[in-house]
Amino acid sequence: MSSSPSRRSKPNLAEAISRVCIEMLESRRLLSTAVWTGAGPDTLFSDAANWQGDVVPTSGQNIDFPANPAGLTVTVDSNDTVGNVEFDAAYTLSPPTGLNPTITLDGNLTATSGGTVINNPIVLGQNTTALVYPTANLALNGVISDGGSGFGITQMGTGELTLEGGGDTYTGGTSADGGSVDVQTSLTSAVNVTAYSSFIGNGSINSLSGYGGTYSATGVATPGAVVIANGLSLSSNTGNTMDFAIDGPGASSQFTVNGGTISLGNANLSATLVSASSHGQRCDHPDRQQYRQSRQRHIQ
């Protein structure tokens, strides 16, 4: 008697559902947020005792630095890749003495309260949004790069984003969208300012464009000097006034345009042109002391 053909076994439905559930749970676990506690015996990012559940963040994981940890100082002691990062208090992130490990940012930054400072170099892994709340200030003091990938930074919210890295080389643009961008360094890329936003500067940038907004040359403790390599373009609705101000002690505060064109569109500027030459133009604010008093640069 010939044997009958073997039947193909039917899929086990319960097994398939179980496998899908496990995969979904595993995906959710990988995308969970690591929470800093600062409860360890040191301030090291790499010390599991400083993290909720005693688990160091995995590469690319989202991180929350909460409002009431045991410590607000974080020593980023190795090259780390992070996802979205939120600061709910005034944190300071710094490299160990004598070392300079980088933070690769594959997400966005949010600062909800206090003045947070990041002193490590940052590598942009994508276009990055820095959402800064009105009660916050976020200062990126390490050099920011992107490996020539064209990634940029957009400030959002009504707080202030400060760039003070001593020569940022990322190649995408820098935008102020709702608050202010304070550039106390040199940028190889362009800066764009939207309506109701402000640009504060003391350094060099590739170009400056804006629709509405305010603009001031301001150093931290010295007169501000902004050098624009490739053009200034400002526009506004007809009749709107743009505050183009010089702030800081001494008459050397200035905006200088070394190349490209200067275009003002429909903008009316509340500034006085005091000198012009083939090397650039300077606008001097009529009352820089009053302007300084009207702007709070640092969140207490």
C-alpha positions as CSV (number, residue, x, y, z in Angstrom):
1,M,0.0,0.0,0.0
2,S,1.4,3.4,-1.0
3,S,1.8,5.9,1.8
4,S,-0.3,9.0,1.5
5,P,1.5,12.3,0.9
6,S,2.5,14.1,4.1
7,R,0.3,17.0,5.0
8,R,1.9,20.4,5.5
9,S,1.5,21.4,9.1
10,K,-0.8,24.3,9.8
11,P,0.7,27.4,11.5
12,N,0.1,27.5,15.2
13,L,-2.0,30.7,15.7
14,A,-1.2,31.0,19.4
15,E,2.5,30.7,18.7
16,A,2.3,33.4,16.0
17,I,0.4,35.8,18.2
18,S,2.9,35.2,21.0
19,R,5.9,35.9,18.7
20,V,4.3,39.2,17.5
21,C,3.6,40.3,21.1
22,I,7.2,39.6,22.1
23,E,8.6,41.6,19.2
24,M,6.3,44.5,20.0
25,L,7.4,44.5,23.7
26,E,11.0,44.2,22.7
27,S,10.6,47.2,20.3
28,R,8.9,49.2,23.1
29,R,11.7,48.3,25.5
30,L,14.4,49.5,23.1
31,L,12.5,52.8,22.6
32,S,12.0,53.5,26.3
33,T,13.4,56.5,28.0
34,A,16.4,56.3,30.3
35,V,16.0,58.5,33.4
36,W,19.0,60.1,35.2
37,T,18.9,59.8,39.0
38,G,22.4,61.0,40.0
39,A,22.3,58.5,42.9
40,G,25.6,56.9,42.3
41,P,28.9,57.6,44.1
42,D,30.2,59.8,41.2
43,T,28.8,61.9,38.3
44,L,29.7,59.6,35.5
45,F,27.3,59.0,32.6
46,S,28.7,55.5,32.3
47,D,27.9,54.5,35.9
48,A,24.7,52.4,36.0
49,A,24.1,53.6,39.6
50,N,23.3,57.0,38.3
51,W,20.4,55.7,36.2
52,Q,16.9,54.6,37.0
53,G,16.9,50.8,37.3
54,D,20.7,50.8,37.4
55,V,20.9,50.5,33.6
56,V,23.1,52.8,31.4
57,P,21.3,54.1,28.3
58,T,21.7,52.1,25.2
59,S,23.0,53.7,22.0
60,G,20.4,56.0,20.5
61,Q,18.0,55.8,23.5
62,N,15.9,58.8,24.6
63,I,17.1,60.4,27.9
64,D,15.3,62.4,30.5
65,F,17.2,64.6,33.0
66,P,14.4,65.2,35.5
67,A,13.7,68.2,37.8
68,N,14.7,66.7,41.2
69,P,17.7,64.3,40.8
70,A,20.4,63.7,43.4
71,G,22.9,65.6,41.3
72,L,22.7,68.1,38.4
73,T,26.3,67.5,37.2
74,V,26.9,64.9,34.6
75,T,30.4,63.8,33.4
76,V,30.0,62.4,29.9
77,D,33.1,60.2,30.0
78,S,32.8,58.2,26.7
79,N,31.6,58.7,23.2
80,D,27.9,58.3,23.4
81,T,25.0,58.3,20.9
82,V,21.7,59.6,22.2
83,G,18.1,60.1,20.9
84,N,15.8,62.8,22.2
85,V,17.1,64.5,25.4
86,E,15.1,66.5,27.8
87,F,16.4,68.7,30.6
88,D,13.9,69.7,33.4
89,A,16.4,71.6,35.5
90,A,19.7,73.4,35.3
91,Y,22.1,70.6,34.4
92,T,25.8,70.8,33.4
93,L,27.2,68.1,31.1
94,S,31.0,68.1,30.8
95,P,33.9,65.9,29.7
96,P,36.4,64.5,32.2
97,T,39.5,66.6,32.7
98,G,42.0,66.0,29.9
99,L,39.5,64.1,27.7
100,N,37.0,65.3,25.0
101,P,34.4,62.6,24.3
102,T,31.6,63.5,21.9
103,I,27.8,63.3,22.1
104,T,26.3,62.1,18.8
105,L,22.7,63.5,18.7
106,D,20.2,61.4,16.8
107,G,17.2,63.2,18.2
108,N,16.1,66.6,19.5
109,L,16.8,68.7,22.6
110,T,14.3,70.1,25.0
111,A,15.0,72.4,28.0
112,T,12.0,73.2,30.2
113,S,13.5,75.0,33.1
114,G,16.8,76.6,34.3
115,G,20.0,77.2,32.5
116,T,21.5,74.0,31.1
117,V,25.1,73.9,29.7
118,I,26.6,71.1,27.5
119,N,30.4,71.4,27.3
120,N,31.0,68.2,25.3
121,P,31.5,68.4,21.6
122,I,28.3,67.5,19.7
123,V,28.0,65.6,16.4
124,L,24.6,66.1,14.7
125,G,23.2,62.8,13.4
126,Q,20.1,64.5,12.0
127,N,18.5,67.9,11.6
128,T,18.0,68.9,15.3
129,T,15.3,71.0,17.0
130,A,16.2,72.7,20.3
131,L,12.9,73.4,22.1
132,V,13.6,75.9,24.8
133,Y,10.9,77.0,27.2
134,P,10.5,80.6,28.4
135,T,11.9,79.7,31.8
136,A,14.9,78.0,30.3
137,N,18.3,78.7,28.6
138,L,20.2,76.0,26.7
139,A,23.9,76.6,26.0
140,L,25.9,74.4,23.7
141,N,29.5,75.2,24.5
142,G,31.3,72.3,22.8
143,V,32.2,72.4,19.1
144,I,29.2,71.2,17.0
145,S,29.9,69.3,13.8
146,D,28.0,67.0,11.4
147,G,30.7,65.4,9.2
148,G,29.6,67.4,6.2
149,S,26.1,65.9,6.2
150,G,24.2,69.2,5.9
151,F,22.4,68.9,9.3
152,G,21.2,72.1,11.0
153,I,19.7,73.4,14.3
154,T,16.3,75.0,14.7
155,Q,15.6,76.8,17.9
156,M,11.9,76.7,18.9
157,G,10.0,78.0,22.0
158,T,10.4,81.4,23.5
159,G,13.6,80.7,25.4
160,E,17.2,81.3,24.4
161,L,19.7,78.9,22.6
162,T,23.3,79.9,23.0
163,L,26.1,78.6,20.7
164,E,29.5,79.2,22.2
165,G,31.6,76.3,20.9
166,G,34.6,78.2,19.6
167,G,34.2,77.3,15.9
168,D,31.1,75.2,15.0
169,T,31.5,73.4,11.7
170,Y,28.1,71.8,11.0
171,T,27.0,72.6,7.5
172,G,23.2,73.0,7.8
173,G,21.5,76.2,8.8
174,T,20.7,77.7,12.1
175,S,17.2,79.1,12.6
176,A,15.5,81.1,15.4
177,D,11.8,80.2,15.4
178,G,10.0,81.9,18.3
179,G,12.7,82.7,20.7
180,S,16.4,83.8,20.4
181,V,19.6,82.3,19.1
182,D,22.8,83.8,20.7
183,V,25.9,83.0,18.5
184,Q,29.0,83.6,20.5
185,T,31.2,81.7,18.1
186,S,31.9,81.2,14.4
187,L,29.5,79.4,12.1
188,T,30.3,78.1,8.7
189,S,26.5,78.0,7.9
190,A,23.7,80.5,7.4
191,V,21.4,81.9,10.1
192,N,17.7,82.6,9.5
193,V,15.4,84.5,11.9
194,T,11.6,84.3,11.7
195,A,9.1,86.8,12.9
196,Y,8.9,87.4,16.7
197,S,12.4,85.8,17.0
198,S,15.8,87.4,17.7
199,F,19.4,87.0,16.7
200,I,22.1,87.9,19.2
201,G,25.7,87.6,18.0
202,N,29.4,88.1,18.6
203,G,31.3,86.1,16.0
204,S,31.2,85.2,12.4
205,I,28.5,83.6,10.3
206,N,28.1,82.7,6.6
207,S,25.0,84.7,6.0
208,L,22.0,86.3,7.8
209,S,18.4,86.3,6.6
210,G,15.2,87.2,8.4
211,Y,11.6,88.0,8.2
212,G,10.7,90.3,11.0
213,G,12.6,89.7,14.3
214,T,15.3,91.6,16.2
215,Y,19.0,91.6,15.7
216,S,21.8,92.7,18.0
217,A,25.5,92.5,18.3
218,T,26.3,91.6,21.9
219,G,29.3,90.1,23.6
220,V,29.0,88.4,27.0
221,A,31.2,91.0,28.7
222,T,32.5,93.0,25.7
223,P,31.1,94.9,22.7
224,G,29.6,92.6,20.1
225,A,30.9,92.3,16.6
226,V,29.2,90.2,14.0
227,V,31.0,89.4,10.7
228,I,28.8,88.2,7.9
229,A,30.7,86.5,5.0
230,N,28.0,86.2,2.3
231,G,25.2,88.6,2.5
232,L,22.4,90.1,4.6
233,S,18.8,89.7,3.6
234,L,15.9,91.1,5.7
235,S,12.3,91.5,4.9
236,S,9.0,92.2,6.6
237,N,5.4,93.0,6.0
238,T,5.1,96.6,4.7
239,G,5.1,99.0,7.6
240,N,6.6,96.6,10.1
241,T,9.7,97.8,12.0
242,M,12.6,95.5,12.7
243,D,14.9,96.3,15.6
244,F,18.5,96.2,14.3
245,A,20.5,97.1,17.4
246,I,24.0,97.4,18.7
247,D,24.4,96.4,22.3
248,G,27.4,96.4,24.6
249,P,29.9,99.0,26.0
250,G,31.9,101.0,23.5
251,A,31.5,102.2,20.0
252,S,33.1,99.1,18.4
253,S,29.9,97.0,18.5
254,Q,29.1,96.4,14.8
255,F,27.6,94.3,12.1
256,T,30.0,93.9,9.1
257,V,29.0,92.4,5.8
258,N,32.1,91.3,3.9
259,G,30.5,89.8,0.8
260,G,27.3,89.1,-1.1
261,T,24.5,91.6,-1.2
262,I,22.5,93.6,1.4
263,S,18.7,93.4,0.8
264,L,16.1,95.0,3.0
265,G,12.9,94.2,1.2
266,N,9.9,96.0,2.9
267,A,11.7,96.2,6.3
268,N,11.9,99.4,8.3
269,L,14.9,99.3,10.6
270,S,15.1,101.1,14.0
271,A,18.8,101.8,13.6
272,T,21.1,104.5,12.3
273,L,23.7,103.9,9.6
274,V,26.8,105.6,10.9
275,S,29.4,104.4,8.4
276,A,29.8,102.5,5.2
277,S,32.7,101.3,3.2
278,S,33.7,98.7,0.7
279,H,34.4,96.4,3.7
280,G,30.9,96.6,5.2
281,Q,28.4,98.6,6.9
282,R,27.7,99.4,10.6
283,C,24.5,100.2,12.3
284,D,24.6,101.9,15.7
285,H,21.6,101.7,18.1
286,P,20.7,105.2,19.5
287,D,20.4,103.9,23.1
288,R,22.3,100.7,23.7
289,Q,22.1,101.0,27.5
290,Q,18.3,101.1,27.4
291,Y,18.3,98.1,25.0
292,R,20.6,96.1,27.4
293,Q,18.4,96.8,30.3
294,S,15.3,95.6,28.4
295,R,16.7,92.2,27.5
296,Q,17.3,89.5,30.1
297,R,20.1,87.3,28.7
298,H,20.5,84.7,31.4
299,I,17.8,82.7,33.3
300,Q,18.5,82.9,37.0
